[in-house]
Amino acid sequence: MLNIIAMFGAIAAAIWQSRLIQANKPIHHGRWLTAYVVIGYGSACLIYGPWWGLLALVGMAGMFSMWFRLVLNIERRLPISYMGPEPGIKSASRSKYDLFFWHVGAKLHWPPVLVAIGVEATAAIGIPTIMLFVYP
């Protein structure tokens, strides 16, 4: 249920942010992250309580990020694998999250989007699966 909430939240956020990008307006990543944590953690706490809610939030983050990246790139008519300009290029919409995956991808000699999707898919699928067996 929480992953479905995360998926629809990601789709809405991606459409909204694509409109901000088209209008050449800044994206305040800190505000978006705060909104995600408040809504996501609040939802998880209602179902699992405060401690298990933290773990559920990480799983939701993986689902959110995968759908967000996909929908944002589709809305902007960019390749699905697009993760922003190269790390050396300054960009107003550069997120530290994507920059991290650029650097990890460079060290592994892999496309950064594959590294990001691997981490996100592991969280989105692995954590709910673990919680199925462990949550009291």
Summary of the structure (lengths in Angstrom):
residues: 136
radius of gyration: 15.4
end to end distance: 17.3
largest distance: 47.9
contacts: 395
relative contact order: 0.15
helix: 76%
strand: 0%
